[in-house]
Amino acid sequence: MRRLREEKGWSQEAYADEAGIHRTYISDIERGARNPTIRIIEKLAKPLGVSAGTLID
């Protein structure tokens, strides 16, 4: 997810705005401090233009 976000040129804050999720939650996921639900994964995948399965792999 981080690689895809950085390829878009988005900060965590910009990505969080696109996904409708709080920035600290994005940070926690990228650091491995949280395990997102499938619904959150779907919200994260949409602005990146990938499937939820791509983020899970």
MDTraj code that builds the backbone (N, CA, C; nanometers):
import mdtraj as md
import numpy as np

residues = "MET ARG ARG LEU ARG GLU GLU LYS GLY TRP SER GLN GLU ALA TYR ALA ASP GLU ALA GLY ILE HIS ARG THR TYR ILE SER ASP ILE GLU ARG GLY ALA ARG ASN PRO THR ILE ARG ILE ILE GLU LYS LEU ALA LYS PRO LEU GLY VAL SER ALA GLY THR LEU ILE ASP".split()
xyz = np.array([
    [0.0816, -0.1165, 0.0000],
    [0.0000, 0.0000, 0.0000],
    [0.0877, 0.1251, 0.0000],
    [0.1900, 0.1251, 0.0807],
    [0.2774, 0.2429, 0.0870],
    [0.3410, 0.2724, -0.0491],
    [0.3892, 0.1672, -0.1141],
    [0.4517, 0.1855, -0.2457],
    [0.3529, 0.2458, -0.3448],
    [0.2312, 0.1940, -0.3466],
    [0.1292, 0.2456, -0.4378],
    [0.0947, 0.3904, -0.4048],
    [0.0852, 0.4216, -0.2774],
    [0.0559, 0.5591, -0.2342],
    [0.1663, 0.6532, -0.2788],
    [0.2906, 0.6115, -0.2586],
    [0.4039, 0.6953, -0.2968],
    [0.4142, 0.7112, -0.4481],
    [0.3777, 0.6074, -0.5238],
    [0.3768, 0.6177, -0.6701],
    [0.2778, 0.7240, -0.7176],
    [0.1691, 0.7418, -0.6436],
    [0.0714, 0.8457, -0.6759],
    [0.1200, 0.9836, -0.6325],
    [0.2259, 0.9875, -0.5526],
    [0.2777, 1.1139, -0.5037],
    [0.1983, 1.1700, -0.3868],
    [0.1230, 1.0833, -0.3181],
    [0.0388, 1.1271, -0.2078],
    [0.1103, 1.1129, -0.0746],
    [0.0908, 1.2111, 0.0113],
    [0.1303, 1.1983, 0.1509],
    [0.0266, 1.1077, 0.2180],
    [0.0557, 1.0666, 0.3400],
    [-0.0434, 0.9870, 0.4124],
    [-0.1719, 1.0671, 0.4318],
    [-0.1581, 1.1963, 0.4561],
    [-0.2753, 1.2809, 0.4764],
    [-0.3596, 1.2907, 0.3499],
    [-0.2954, 1.3107, 0.2353],
    [-0.3690, 1.3196, 0.1089],
    [-0.4394, 1.1871, 0.0784],
    [-0.3699, 1.0764, 0.1008],
    [-0.4285, 0.9443, 0.0772],
    [-0.5462, 0.9206, 0.1715],
    [-0.5292, 0.9578, 0.2963],
    [-0.6373, 0.9424, 0.3940],
    [-0.7610, 1.0197, 0.3498],
    [-0.7410, 1.1408, 0.2982],
    [-0.8536, 1.2201, 0.2489],
    [-0.9221, 1.1500, 0.1317],
    [-0.8431, 1.0962, 0.0394],
    [-0.8990, 1.0253, -0.0765],
    [-0.9788, 0.9021, -0.0342],
    [-0.9288, 0.8318, 0.0679],
    [-0.9915, 0.7070, 0.1117],
    [-1.1011, 0.7294, 0.2158],
    [-1.1060, 0.8485, 0.2742],
    [-1.2058, 0.8745, 0.3781],
    [-1.1722, 0.8076, 0.5098],
    [-1.0428, 0.7995, 0.5378],
    [-0.9939, 0.7350, 0.6600],
    [-0.8987, 0.8320, 0.7294],
    [-0.8910, 0.8254, 0.8610],
    [-0.8037, 0.9163, 0.9355],
    [-0.6565, 0.8872, 0.9042],
    [-0.5758, 0.9930, 0.8970],
    [-0.4342, 0.9802, 0.8625],
    [-0.3581, 0.8894, 0.9588],
    [-0.3870, 0.8969, 1.0860],
    [-0.3133, 0.8130, 1.1809],
    [-0.3443, 0.6648, 1.1591],
    [-0.4643, 0.6349, 1.1102],
    [-0.4988, 0.4959, 1.0809],
    [-0.4142, 0.4451, 0.9639],
    [-0.3957, 0.5303, 0.8618],
    [-0.3092, 0.4953, 0.7485],
    [-0.1686, 0.4670, 0.7987],
    [-0.1173, 0.5549, 0.8827],
    [0.0164, 0.5385, 0.9387],
    [0.0281, 0.4068, 1.0153],
    [-0.0708, 0.3786, 1.0985],
    [-0.0699, 0.2540, 1.1770],
    [-0.0690, 0.1308, 1.0871],
    [-0.1461, 0.1333, 0.9800],
    [-0.1507, 0.0196, 0.8878],
    [-0.0143, 0.0019, 0.8212],
    [0.0433, 0.1119, 0.7740],
    [0.1727, 0.1028, 0.7053],
    [0.2836, 0.0540, 0.7979],
    [0.2738, 0.0849, 0.9253],
    [0.3748, 0.0390, 1.0219],
    [0.3466, -0.1010, 1.0743],
    [0.2298, -0.1555, 1.0392],
    [0.1929, -0.2889, 1.0858],
    [0.1358, -0.2893, 1.2261],
    [0.0956, -0.1726, 1.2751],
    [0.0411, -0.1621, 1.4100],
    [-0.1085, -0.1944, 1.4153],
    [-0.1732, -0.1970, 1.2998],
    [-0.3156, -0.2302, 1.2922],
    [-0.3384, -0.3284, 1.1790],
    [-0.4413, -0.4096, 1.1973],
    [-0.4853, -0.5018, 1.0935],
    [-0.6227, -0.4559, 1.0475],
    [-0.6311, -0.3981, 0.9275],
    [-0.7591, -0.3443, 0.8809],
    [-0.8586, -0.4532, 0.8448],
    [-0.9860, -0.4189, 0.8576],
    [-1.0928, -0.5099, 0.8152],
    [-1.1008, -0.5073, 0.6630],
    [-1.1748, -0.6004, 0.6072],
    [-1.1902, -0.6055, 0.4615],
    [-1.2600, -0.4795, 0.4106],
    [-1.3510, -0.4239, 0.4867],
    [-1.4184, -0.2993, 0.4452],
    [-1.3189, -0.1843, 0.4357],
    [-1.2274, -0.1765, 0.5297],
    [-1.1250, -0.0715, 0.5261],
    [-1.0312, -0.0963, 0.4082],
    [-0.9959, -0.2212, 0.3842],
    [-0.9091, -0.2535, 0.2706],
    [-0.9757, -0.2104, 0.1398],
    [-1.1054, -0.2318, 0.1283],
    [-1.1778, -0.1882, 0.0090],
    [-1.1728, -0.0364, -0.0058],
    [-1.1873, 0.0366, 0.1056],
    [-1.1800, 0.1831, 0.1019],
    [-1.0392, 0.2300, 0.0644],
    [-0.9386, 0.1546, 0.1069],
    [-0.8003, 0.1896, 0.0765],
    [-0.7653, 0.1595, -0.0689],
    [-0.8225, 0.0546, -0.1243],
    [-0.7902, 0.0126, -0.2604],
    [-0.8497, 0.1054, -0.3659],
    [-0.9696, 0.1543, -0.3417],
    [-1.0416, 0.2323, -0.4437],
    [-0.9617, 0.3529, -0.4943],
    [-0.9118, 0.4420, -0.4081],
    [-0.8386, 0.5578, -0.4626],
    [-0.7067, 0.5202, -0.5302],
    [-0.6521, 0.4047, -0.4966],
    [-0.5285, 0.3592, -0.5593],
    [-0.5543, 0.2939, -0.6949],
    [-0.6811, 0.2637, -0.7232],
    [-0.7162, 0.2022, -0.8506],
    [-0.6773, 0.0560, -0.8597],
    [-0.6766, -0.0116, -0.7452],
    [-0.6434, -0.1539, -0.7424],
    [-0.7547, -0.2298, -0.6693],
    [-0.7519, -0.3608, -0.6802],
    [-0.8503, -0.4419, -0.6079],
    [-0.8062, -0.4592, -0.4632],
    [-0.9024, -0.4924, -0.3786],
    [-0.8710, -0.5195, -0.2393],
    [-0.7724, -0.6363, -0.2297],
    [-0.7887, -0.7340, -0.3163],
    [-0.6983, -0.8493, -0.3176],
    [-0.5543, -0.8110, -0.3437],
    [-0.5332, -0.7086, -0.4256],
    [-0.3971, -0.6624, -0.4529],
    [-0.3315, -0.6118, -0.3258],
    [-0.4071, -0.5412, -0.2418],
    [-0.3510, -0.4901, -0.1171],
    [-0.3240, -0.6014, -0.0169],
    [-0.4035, -0.7064, -0.0239],
    [-0.3860, -0.8177, 0.0699],
    [-0.2625, -0.9003, 0.0354],
    [-0.2339, -0.9127, -0.0951],
    [-0.1193, -0.9941, -0.1364],
    [0.0081, -0.9347, -0.0938],
])
top = md.Topology()
chain = top.add_chain()
for i, resn in enumerate(residues, 1):
    res = top.add_residue(resn, chain, resSeq=i)
    for name in ("N", "CA", "C"):
        top.add_atom(name, md.element.get_by_symbol(name[0]), res)
traj = md.Trajectory(xyz[None], top)
